[in-house]
Amino acid sequence: MKILLLAPHPFFQERGTPIAVRLLASVLAEQGHGVEMLCYHEGQEVDMAGVVVHRITPPAWVRGVPPGPSWQKLVCDAYMWPAAKRLAAGGRFDLVHAVEEAAFMARRLKRIYGLPYVYDMDSCMSAQIADKFPAARPLAKLWERWEAGAVRRSAGVVAVCQSLVEVAQGHDAGVPVCRLEDVSLLEQPGEPPDERLNLDGPVVMYVGNLESYQGIDLLLEGFARAGREHPSAHLAVIGGSDKDVAKYRGQAQAMGLANRAHFLGPRSPAHLGHYLAQADILVSPRTQGENTPMKIYSYLDSGRPLVATRLATHTQVLDDEISLLVEPDSQDMARGLGQLLADPEQGRALAAAARERVARHYSLEAYRRKLLTFYQGLESALERGGRP
């Protein structure tokens, strides 16, 4: 098939959604589909065999588009719509694959040109907006209705986790849904960096952005409590903007953790395995959200035990056989960290079970199988004039 892939974000950047879209486009192209991607103006150029990349041209003052909802995204989406319409008007596409809010554009393209579309749900946008902008919560119901309409008129939905499968099926019980989880990012080509943490004692490590929903406050409080019984332990935090790093570094100093909490700033995801291998315990203290963080799959593949909050964002992938789940409060976070610091053997058992789970369900081969099975059914159904 000839596929128009609408990717409303900077491309390429080494963060969640662009990484997922690169993998999606590459796998579809590997199977002989013709893929043309429309994305934002920002990002690195990457060479993907069989994939043509088009970029929007917004005003020069729109720079630094951040993850998640923002005024920059609103401006870029306003420029993306006419560009998508021009591409669709050429008549060379069989299908639109629309990521996140691009599904609303795809719905209009279907109305104008009769192009079927797949709605790629990386998040529940109505919930995401309500969480990030509390003042906009009265609009969440309207956004939810738009989401429901986009699901109902789609040829199918690709959802990144089980909670989003349930959201899609709640809007339309008959919609075909492909649950397409992310994969481990540890198998990256290239030489690892020389950087070593060289910390004298066990290392608890967090990797990711430092947005409030990630639970860094909870992590610091839990680590401080656990550290009373394990004074040689260190906390290493990788990721975050300069502003967020400064904020949490100051918070750690105020808590007496200046010599034990280390905020390293961002590092390339291509080198993720190099840093995870220097940890003794990995942690995901997230306190909000439904979709499973992409880093979880790399955590599970790392050979290191994982402590994570017992919330839906984690438990749709994690369970007590492959991780140590804790309640989202500092006391239980301290208990979980302390338990694994005191019992490395339990940690090794959890890590071994996690690696086995990844190999069975979250490998690159499993990803290819799920996506291509869905697309084969989609192509066959569209030829018959219906849904899979």
C-alpha positions as a Markdown table, in Angstrom:
| # | Residue | x | y | z |
|---|---|---|---|---|
| 1 | Met | 0.0 | 0.0 | 0.0 |
| 2 | Lys | 0.9 | 3.6 | -0.4 |
| 3 | Ile | 0.8 | 5.1 | 3.1 |
| 4 | Leu | 0.7 | 8.8 | 4.2 |
| 5 | Leu | 2.1 | 8.9 | 7.7 |
| 6 | Leu | 1.1 | 12.0 | 9.6 |
| 7 | Ala | 3.5 | 12.6 | 12.5 |
| 8 | Pro | 2.7 | 15.8 | 14.3 |
| 9 | His | 6.0 | 16.3 | 16.2 |
| 10 | Pro | 9.6 | 17.1 | 15.5 |
| 11 | Phe | 11.4 | 14.3 | 13.6 |
| 12 | Phe | 13.9 | 13.0 | 14.3 |
| 13 | Gln | 14.5 | 13.6 | 18.0 |
| 14 | Glu | 15.7 | 11.0 | 20.5 |
| 15 | Arg | 12.6 | 10.8 | 22.6 |
| 16 | Gly | 9.5 | 8.6 | 22.9 |
| 17 | Thr | 7.1 | 9.4 | 20.1 |
| 18 | Pro | 9.7 | 10.1 | 17.3 |
| 19 | Ile | 11.6 | 6.9 | 18.2 |
| 20 | Ala | 8.3 | 4.9 | 18.0 |
| 21 | Val | 7.4 | 6.6 | 14.6 |
| 22 | Arg | 10.8 | 5.9 | 13.2 |
| 23 | Leu | 10.4 | 2.2 | 14.0 |
| 24 | Leu | 6.9 | 2.1 | 12.6 |
| 25 | Ala | 7.9 | 3.7 | 9.3 |
| 26 | Ser | 10.9 | 1.5 | 8.9 |
| 27 | Val | 9.0 | -1.8 | 9.6 |
| 28 | Leu | 6.3 | -0.8 | 7.1 |
| 29 | Ala | 8.8 | 0.2 | 4.5 |
| 30 | Glu | 10.8 | -3.1 | 5.0 |
| 31 | Gln | 7.6 | -5.0 | 4.1 |
| 32 | Gly | 7.3 | -3.2 | 0.8 |
| 33 | His | 4.8 | -0.5 | 1.7 |
| 34 | Gly | 5.5 | 2.9 | 0.2 |
| 35 | Val | 5.7 | 5.4 | 3.1 |
| 36 | Glu | 5.6 | 9.2 | 2.9 |
| 37 | Met | 5.8 | 11.0 | 6.3 |
| 38 | Leu | 4.7 | 14.5 | 7.0 |
| 39 | Cys | 6.2 | 15.9 | 10.2 |
| 40 | Tyr | 7.2 | 19.2 | 11.8 |
| 41 | His | 10.1 | 21.4 | 10.6 |
| 42 | Glu | 12.4 | 20.6 | 13.5 |
| 43 | Gly | 14.5 | 17.5 | 14.0 |
| 44 | Gln | 17.5 | 15.6 | 12.6 |
| 45 | Glu | 17.5 | 14.2 | 9.1 |
| 46 | Val | 17.6 | 10.4 | 9.2 |
| 47 | Asp | 18.0 | 7.9 | 6.4 |
| 48 | Met | 15.2 | 5.4 | 6.3 |
| 49 | Ala | 15.1 | 3.1 | 3.2 |
| 50 | Gly | 11.8 | 3.4 | 1.4 |
| 51 | Val | 10.5 | 6.4 | 3.5 |
| 52 | Val | 10.1 | 9.9 | 2.1 |
| 53 | Val | 10.0 | 12.7 | 4.7 |
| 54 | His | 8.1 | 15.9 | 4.1 |
| 55 | Arg | 8.3 | 18.9 | 6.5 |
| 56 | Ile | 5.9 | 21.7 | 7.3 |
| 57 | Thr | 7.1 | 25.4 | 7.0 |
| 58 | Pro | 5.8 | 27.4 | 9.9 |
| 59 | Pro | 6.9 | 30.9 | 10.9 |
| 60 | Ala | 10.6 | 31.2 | 11.8 |
| 61 | Trp | 9.7 | 32.1 | 15.5 |
| 62 | Val | 8.2 | 28.7 | 16.2 |
| 63 | Arg | 11.2 | 26.8 | 17.7 |
| 64 | Gly | 11.8 | 24.3 | 20.4 |
| 65 | Val | 8.5 | 22.3 | 20.2 |
| 66 | Pro | 8.3 | 20.4 | 23.5 |
| 67 | Pro | 6.8 | 17.0 | 24.2 |
| 68 | Gly | 3.1 | 17.0 | 25.0 |
| 69 | Pro | 0.5 | 19.8 | 24.4 |
| 70 | Ser | 1.8 | 23.3 | 23.8 |
| 71 | Trp | 1.1 | 26.5 | 22.0 |
| 72 | Gln | 4.0 | 25.5 | 19.6 |
| 73 | Lys | 2.1 | 22.4 | 18.6 |
| 74 | Leu | -1.0 | 24.3 | 18.0 |
| 75 | Val | 0.8 | 26.6 | 15.5 |
| 76 | Cys | 2.5 | 23.6 | 13.9 |
| 77 | Asp | -0.7 | 21.7 | 13.5 |
| 78 | Ala | -2.3 | 24.7 | 11.9 |
| 79 | Tyr | 0.4 | 24.6 | 9.2 |
| 80 | Met | 0.4 | 20.8 | 9.0 |
| 81 | Trp | -3.3 | 20.6 | 7.9 |
| 82 | Pro | -2.9 | 22.3 | 4.5 |
| 83 | Ala | 0.4 | 20.4 | 3.9 |
| 84 | Ala | -1.5 | 17.1 | 4.6 |
| 85 | Lys | -4.3 | 18.2 | 2.3 |
| 86 | Arg | -1.9 | 19.0 | -0.6 |
| 87 | Leu | -0.3 | 15.6 | -0.3 |
| 88 | Ala | -3.6 | 13.7 | -0.1 |
| 89 | Ala | -5.0 | 15.7 | -3.1 |
| 90 | Gly | -2.3 | 14.1 | -5.3 |
| 91 | Gly | -4.3 | 10.8 | -5.2 |
| 92 | Arg | -1.3 | 8.5 | -4.7 |
| 93 | Phe | -2.1 | 7.2 | -1.3 |
| 94 | Asp | -4.2 | 4.2 | -0.3 |
| 95 | Leu | -4.3 | 4.9 | 3.5 |
| 96 | Val | -3.4 | 7.5 | 6.1 |
| 97 | His | -1.7 | 6.4 | 9.3 |
| 98 | Ala | -2.3 | 9.3 | 11.7 |
| 99 | Val | -0.4 | 9.7 | 15.0 |
| 100 | Glu | -2.2 | 11.3 | 17.9 |
| 101 | Glu | -4.0 | 14.5 | 17.0 |
| 102 | Ala | -3.3 | 14.0 | 13.3 |
| 103 | Ala | -6.3 | 11.6 | 13.5 |
| 104 | Phe | -8.5 | 14.7 | 13.3 |
| 105 | Met | -6.8 | 15.8 | 10.1 |
| 106 | Ala | -7.1 | 12.2 | 8.8 |
| 107 | Arg | -10.8 | 12.2 | 9.5 |
| 108 | Arg | -11.3 | 15.3 | 7.4 |
| 109 | Leu | -9.1 | 13.9 | 4.6 |
| 110 | Lys | -11.4 | 10.8 | 4.6 |
| 111 | Arg | -14.4 | 13.1 | 4.2 |
| 112 | Ile | -12.9 | 15.1 | 1.4 |
| 113 | Tyr | -10.9 | 12.4 | -0.5 |
| 114 | Gly | -12.4 | 9.1 | 0.7 |
| 115 | Leu | -9.0 | 8.0 | 2.2 |
| 116 | Pro | -9.3 | 5.4 | 5.0 |
| 117 | Tyr | -7.1 | 6.0 | 8.0 |
| 118 | Val | -5.6 | 4.3 | 11.0 |
| 119 | Tyr | -5.7 | 6.2 | 14.3 |
| 120 | Asp | -2.3 | 5.7 | 16.1 |
| 121 | Met | -3.1 | 6.3 | 19.8 |
| 122 | Asp | 0.1 | 7.1 | 21.7 |
| 123 | Ser | -1.9 | 8.6 | 24.5 |
| 124 | Cys | -5.4 | 9.6 | 25.6 |
| 125 | Met | -5.2 | 13.2 | 24.5 |
| 126 | Ser | -8.2 | 14.4 | 26.5 |
| 127 | Ala | -6.7 | 13.1 | 29.8 |
| 128 | Gln | -3.3 | 14.4 | 28.9 |
| 129 | Ile | -4.6 | 17.9 | 28.3 |
| 130 | Ala | -6.6 | 17.8 | 31.6 |
| 131 | Asp | -3.5 | 16.7 | 33.5 |
| 132 | Lys | -1.2 | 19.2 | 32.0 |
| 133 | Phe | -3.6 | 22.2 | 32.0 |
| 134 | Pro | -6.0 | 21.9 | 34.9 |
| 135 | Ala | -7.8 | 25.1 | 33.7 |
| 136 | Ala | -8.7 | 23.3 | 30.5 |
| 137 | Arg | -10.5 | 20.4 | 32.2 |
| 138 | Pro | -13.9 | 21.7 | 31.2 |
| 139 | Leu | -12.8 | 21.2 | 27.6 |
| 140 | Ala | -11.7 | 17.6 | 28.2 |
| 141 | Lys | -15.2 | 16.2 | 27.5 |
| 142 | Leu | -15.3 | 18.0 | 24.1 |
| 143 | Trp | -11.9 | 16.7 | 23.3 |
| 144 | Glu | -13.1 | 13.2 | 24.3 |
| 145 | Arg | -16.0 | 13.4 | 21.9 |
| 146 | Trp | -13.6 | 14.4 | 19.1 |
| 147 | Glu | -11.4 | 11.3 | 20.0 |
| 148 | Ala | -14.5 | 9.1 | 20.0 |
| 149 | Gly | -15.5 | 10.4 | 16.5 |
| 150 | Ala | -12.0 | 9.8 | 15.2 |
| 151 | Val | -12.0 | 6.2 | 16.5 |
| 152 | Arg | -15.5 | 5.4 | 15.1 |
| 153 | Arg | -14.6 | 6.6 | 11.6 |
| 154 | Ser | -11.2 | 4.9 | 11.4 |
| 155 | Ala | -10.4 | 1.7 | 9.6 |
| 156 | Gly | -8.6 | 0.6 | 12.8 |
| 157 | Val | -6.6 | 1.8 | 15.8 |
| 158 | Val | -3.0 | 1.1 | 16.8 |
| 159 | Ala | -2.7 | 1.5 | 20.6 |
| 160 | Val | 0.6 | 1.5 | 22.5 |
| 161 | Cys | -0.8 | -0.2 | 25.6 |
| 162 | Gln | -3.8 | -2.0 | 27.0 |
| 163 | Ser | -5.4 | 1.0 | 28.7 |
| 164 | Leu | -5.6 | 2.7 | 25.3 |
| 165 | Val | -7.0 | -0.4 | 23.7 |
| 166 | Glu | -9.8 | -0.1 | 26.3 |
| 167 | Val | -10.2 | 3.6 | 25.5 |
| 168 | Ala | -10.6 | 2.8 | 21.8 |
| 169 | Gln | -13.0 | -0.1 | 22.3 |
| 170 | Gly | -15.0 | 2.1 | 24.8 |
| 171 | His | -15.6 | 4.5 | 21.9 |
| 172 | Asp | -16.4 | 1.7 | 19.4 |
| 173 | Ala | -16.6 | -1.9 | 20.5 |
| 174 | Gly | -16.3 | -3.0 | 16.9 |
| 175 | Val | -13.1 | -1.1 | 16.0 |
| 176 | Pro | -10.1 | -3.4 | 15.1 |
| 177 | Val | -7.3 | -2.6 | 17.5 |
| 178 | Cys | -3.7 | -3.6 | 17.3 |
| 179 | Arg | -1.9 | -3.4 | 20.7 |
| 180 | Leu | 1.6 | -2.4 | 19.6 |
| 181 | Glu | 3.8 | -1.9 | 22.6 |
| 182 | Asp | 7.2 | -0.2 | 22.4 |
| 183 | Val | 10.4 | -2.3 | 22.4 |
| 184 | Ser | 13.7 | -2.3 | 24.2 |
| 185 | Leu | 16.1 | 0.3 | 22.9 |
| 186 | Leu | 19.2 | -1.4 | 24.2 |
| 187 | Glu | 20.3 | -3.0 | 20.9 |
| 188 | Gln | 21.7 | 0.2 | 19.4 |
| 189 | Pro | 24.6 | 0.3 | 16.9 |
| 190 | Gly | 27.7 | 2.3 | 17.6 |
| 191 | Glu | 30.4 | 2.6 | 20.3 |
| 192 | Pro | 29.3 | 3.4 | 23.8 |
| 193 | Pro | 30.7 | 6.5 | 25.5 |
| 194 | Asp | 33.6 | 6.4 | 28.0 |
| 195 | Glu | 31.6 | 8.1 | 30.7 |
| 196 | Arg | 31.5 | 6.1 | 34.0 |
| 197 | Leu | 29.6 | 7.1 | 37.1 |
| 198 | Asn | 32.3 | 5.8 | 39.5 |
| 199 | Leu | 30.0 | 6.0 | 42.5 |
| 200 | Asp | 31.2 | 4.2 | 45.6 |
| 201 | Gly | 28.2 | 2.1 | 46.6 |
| 202 | Pro | 25.0 | 0.7 | 45.0 |
| 203 | Val | 23.3 | 2.9 | 42.4 |
| 204 | Val | 19.5 | 3.5 | 42.1 |
| 205 | Met | 18.9 | 5.0 | 38.6 |
| 206 | Tyr | 16.1 | 6.9 | 36.9 |
| 207 | Val | 16.1 | 7.7 | 33.2 |
| 208 | Gly | 13.6 | 10.0 | 31.5 |
| 209 | Asn | 12.2 | 13.6 | 31.5 |
| 210 | Leu | 11.6 | 15.4 | 34.8 |
| 211 | Glu | 8.0 | 16.5 | 34.2 |
| 212 | Ser | 5.8 | 16.5 | 37.4 |
| 213 | Tyr | 3.9 | 13.3 | 36.4 |
| 214 | Gln | 7.2 | 11.3 | 36.5 |
| 215 | Gly | 7.2 | 11.4 | 40.3 |
| 216 | Ile | 10.7 | 12.7 | 40.9 |
| 217 | Asp | 9.5 | 14.3 | 44.2 |
| 218 | Leu | 8.3 | 10.9 | 45.3 |
| 219 | Leu | 11.6 | 9.3 | 44.3 |
| 220 | Leu | 13.7 | 11.8 | 46.2 |
| 221 | Glu | 11.6 | 11.4 | 49.4 |
| 222 | Gly | 11.6 | 7.6 | 49.1 |
| 223 | Phe | 15.3 | 7.5 | 48.5 |
| 224 | Ala | 16.0 | 9.8 | 51.4 |
| 225 | Arg | 14.0 | 7.4 | 53.7 |
| 226 | Ala | 15.7 | 4.3 | 52.3 |
| 227 | Gly | 19.1 | 6.0 | 52.6 |
| 228 | Arg | 18.9 | 6.1 | 56.4 |
| 229 | Glu | 19.4 | 2.3 | 56.5 |
| 230 | His | 21.6 | 2.2 | 53.4 |
| 231 | Pro | 23.9 | 5.3 | 53.6 |
| 232 | Ser | 26.3 | 4.1 | 50.9 |
| 233 | Ala | 23.5 | 4.1 | 48.2 |
| 234 | His | 23.5 | 6.7 | 45.5 |
| 235 | Leu | 20.7 | 8.0 | 43.2 |
| 236 | Ala | 21.6 | 8.8 | 39.6 |
| 237 | Val | 19.0 | 10.7 | 37.5 |
| 238 | Ile | 19.5 | 10.9 | 33.8 |
| 239 | Gly | 17.4 | 13.3 | 31.7 |
| 240 | Gly | 15.5 | 16.5 | 32.0 |
| 241 | Ser | 15.8 | 20.1 | 30.9 |
| 242 | Asp | 18.4 | 22.5 | 32.5 |
| 243 | Lys | 15.6 | 24.2 | 34.4 |
| 244 | Asp | 14.2 | 20.9 | 35.8 |
| 245 | Val | 17.7 | 19.6 | 36.7 |
| 246 | Ala | 18.4 | 22.8 | 38.6 |
| 247 | Lys | 15.1 | 22.6 | 40.4 |
| 248 | Tyr | 15.5 | 19.0 | 41.6 |
| 249 | Arg | 19.2 | 19.4 | 42.3 |
| 250 | Gly | 18.3 | 22.2 | 44.7 |
| 251 | Gln | 15.5 | 20.1 | 46.2 |
| 252 | Ala | 18.0 | 17.2 | 46.8 |
| 253 | Gln | 20.5 | 19.6 | 48.5 |
| 254 | Ala | 17.8 | 20.9 | 50.8 |
| 255 | Met | 17.0 | 17.3 | 51.8 |
| 256 | Gly | 20.6 | 16.6 | 52.7 |
| 257 | Leu | 21.3 | 14.5 | 49.6 |
| 258 | Ala | 23.8 | 16.8 | 47.8 |
| 259 | Asn | 26.5 | 14.1 | 47.8 |
| 260 | Arg | 24.2 | 11.1 | 47.1 |
| 261 | Ala | 21.7 | 12.4 | 44.5 |
| 262 | His | 23.4 | 13.0 | 41.1 |
| 263 | Phe | 21.5 | 14.8 | 38.3 |
| 264 | Leu | 23.4 | 14.1 | 35.1 |
| 265 | Gly | 21.2 | 15.8 | 32.6 |
| 266 | Pro | 20.2 | 14.2 | 29.2 |
| 267 | Arg | 22.2 | 11.4 | 27.5 |
| 268 | Ser | 21.5 | 9.9 | 24.1 |
| 269 | Pro | 19.0 | 7.0 | 24.2 |
| 270 | Ala | 21.4 | 5.2 | 21.8 |
| 271 | His | 23.7 | 4.8 | 24.9 |
| 272 | Leu | 20.9 | 3.8 | 27.3 |
| 273 | Gly | 22.3 | 0.3 | 27.8 |
| 274 | His | 25.7 | 1.7 | 28.8 |
| 275 | Tyr | 24.2 | 3.7 | 31.6 |
| 276 | Leu | 21.7 | 1.1 | 32.8 |
| 277 | Ala | 24.5 | -1.4 | 33.1 |
| 278 | Gln | 26.1 | 0.8 | 35.7 |
| 279 | Ala | 23.0 | 0.7 | 38.0 |
| 280 | Asp | 22.1 | -1.8 | 40.6 |
| 281 | Ile | 18.4 | -0.9 | 40.8 |
| 282 | Leu | 16.2 | 0.9 | 38.2 |
| 283 | Val | 13.1 | 2.9 | 39.2 |
| 284 | Ser | 10.0 | 4.3 | 37.6 |
| 285 | Pro | 8.2 | 6.5 | 40.2 |
| 286 | Arg | 5.5 | 7.8 | 37.8 |
| 287 | Thr | 2.4 | 9.1 | 39.5 |
| 288 | Gln | 0.1 | 10.0 | 36.6 |
| 289 | Gly | -0.8 | 8.8 | 33.1 |
| 290 | Glu | -2.2 | 5.7 | 31.5 |
| 291 | Asn | 0.3 | 4.8 | 28.8 |
| 292 | Thr | 3.3 | 2.7 | 29.6 |
| 293 | Pro | 6.6 | 4.7 | 29.5 |
| 294 | Met | 8.8 | 3.5 | 26.6 |
| 295 | Lys | 11.8 | 3.2 | 29.0 |
| 296 | Ile | 10.1 | 0.3 | 30.9 |
| 297 | Tyr | 10.9 | -2.1 | 28.0 |
| 298 | Ser | 14.6 | -1.2 | 28.1 |
| 299 | Tyr | 14.5 | -1.4 | 31.9 |
| 300 | Leu | 13.1 | -4.9 | 31.7 |
| 301 | Asp | 15.8 | -5.9 | 29.1 |
| 302 | Ser | 18.7 | -4.5 | 31.1 |
| 303 | Gly | 19.4 | -7.3 | 33.6 |
| 304 | Arg | 18.7 | -4.9 | 36.5 |
| 305 | Pro | 15.7 | -5.1 | 38.9 |
| 306 | Leu | 13.0 | -2.6 | 38.7 |
| 307 | Val | 11.0 | -0.7 | 41.4 |
| 308 | Ala | 7.9 | 0.9 | 40.0 |
| 309 | Thr | 4.6 | 2.4 | 41.3 |
| 310 | Arg | 1.6 | 0.1 | 41.4 |
| 311 | Leu | -0.5 | 2.2 | 38.9 |
| 312 | Ala | -2.1 | 1.3 | 35.6 |
| 313 | Thr | 0.7 | 3.1 | 33.7 |
| 314 | His | 2.9 | 0.3 | 34.9 |
| 315 | Thr | 0.7 | -2.7 | 35.8 |
| 316 | Gln | -0.6 | -3.3 | 32.2 |
| 317 | Val | 3.0 | -4.5 | 31.5 |
| 318 | Leu | 4.6 | -5.1 | 35.0 |
| 319 | Asp | 3.6 | -7.5 | 37.7 |
| 320 | Asp | 5.1 | -8.9 | 40.8 |
| 321 | Glu | 7.0 | -11.7 | 38.9 |
| 322 | Ile | 9.2 | -9.2 | 37.0 |
| 323 | Ser | 9.3 | -6.1 | 39.2 |
| 324 | Leu | 8.9 | -4.8 | 42.7 |
| 325 | Leu | 5.7 | -2.8 | 42.7 |
| 326 | Val | 5.1 | -0.2 | 45.4 |
| 327 | Glu | 2.3 | 2.2 | 46.3 |
| 328 | Pro | 2.8 | 5.8 | 45.0 |
| 329 | Asp | 3.9 | 7.2 | 48.4 |
| 330 | Ser | 7.3 | 7.9 | 49.8 |
| 331 | Gln | 7.0 | 5.3 | 52.6 |
| 332 | Asp | 6.4 | 2.4 | 50.3 |
| 333 | Met | 8.9 | 3.7 | 47.7 |
| 334 | Ala | 11.5 | 3.6 | 50.5 |
| 335 | Arg | 10.4 | 0.1 | 51.4 |
| 336 | Gly | 10.8 | -1.2 | 47.9 |
| 337 | Leu | 14.2 | 0.4 | 47.4 |
| 338 | Gly | 15.4 | -0.8 | 50.8 |
| 339 | Gln | 14.2 | -4.3 | 50.1 |
| 340 | Leu | 16.3 | -4.6 | 46.9 |
| 341 | Leu | 19.3 | -2.8 | 48.4 |
| 342 | Ala | 19.2 | -5.4 | 51.3 |
| 343 | Asp | 18.5 | -8.4 | 49.1 |
| 344 | Pro | 20.5 | -8.4 | 45.8 |
| 345 | Glu | 19.5 | -12.0 | 45.2 |
| 346 | Gln | 15.8 | -11.1 | 45.0 |
| 347 | Gly | 16.8 | -8.4 | 42.5 |
| 348 | Arg | 18.7 | -10.8 | 40.3 |
| 349 | Ala | 15.7 | -13.2 | 40.2 |
| 350 | Leu | 13.3 | -10.4 | 39.2 |
| 351 | Ala | 15.7 | -9.2 | 36.5 |
| 352 | Ala | 16.1 | -12.6 | 35.0 |
| 353 | Ala | 12.3 | -13.1 | 34.8 |
| 354 | Ala | 11.9 | -9.7 | 33.3 |
| 355 | Arg | 14.4 | -10.4 | 30.5 |
| 356 | Glu | 12.6 | -13.6 | 29.7 |
| 357 | Arg | 9.3 | -11.7 | 29.4 |
| 358 | Val | 10.8 | -9.1 | 27.1 |
| 359 | Ala | 12.1 | -11.8 | 24.8 |
| 360 | Arg | 8.7 | -13.4 | 24.5 |
| 361 | His | 6.4 | -10.4 | 24.2 |
| 362 | Tyr | 8.3 | -7.1 | 23.7 |
| 363 | Ser | 11.1 | -7.9 | 21.3 |
| 364 | Leu | 11.6 | -6.3 | 17.9 |
| 365 | Glu | 10.4 | -9.6 | 16.3 |
| 366 | Ala | 7.2 | -9.5 | 18.4 |
| 367 | Tyr | 6.7 | -5.8 | 17.3 |
| 368 | Arg | 7.0 | -6.7 | 13.6 |
| 369 | Arg | 4.7 | -9.7 | 13.9 |
| 370 | Lys | 1.9 | -7.6 | 15.6 |
| 371 | Leu | 2.1 | -4.6 | 13.2 |
| 372 | Leu | 2.3 | -6.7 | 10.0 |
| 373 | Thr | -0.5 | -9.0 | 11.0 |
| 374 | Phe | -2.7 | -6.0 | 11.6 |
| 375 | Tyr | -1.7 | -4.4 | 8.3 |
| 376 | Gln | -2.3 | -7.6 | 6.4 |
| 377 | Gly | -5.8 | -7.8 | 7.8 |
| 378 | Leu | -6.3 | -4.1 | 7.1 |
| 379 | Glu | -5.2 | -4.4 | 3.5 |
| 380 | Ser | -7.4 | -7.4 | 2.8 |
| 381 | Ala | -10.5 | -5.8 | 4.4 |
| 382 | Leu | -10.0 | -2.5 | 2.6 |
| 383 | Glu | -9.9 | -4.4 | -0.7 |
| 384 | Arg | -13.3 | -5.8 | 0.2 |
| 385 | Gly | -14.5 | -2.4 | 1.2 |
| 386 | Gly | -14.8 | -2.9 | 4.9 |
| 387 | Arg | -13.0 | -3.0 | 8.2 |
| 388 | Pro | -10.6 | -5.9 | 9.2 |
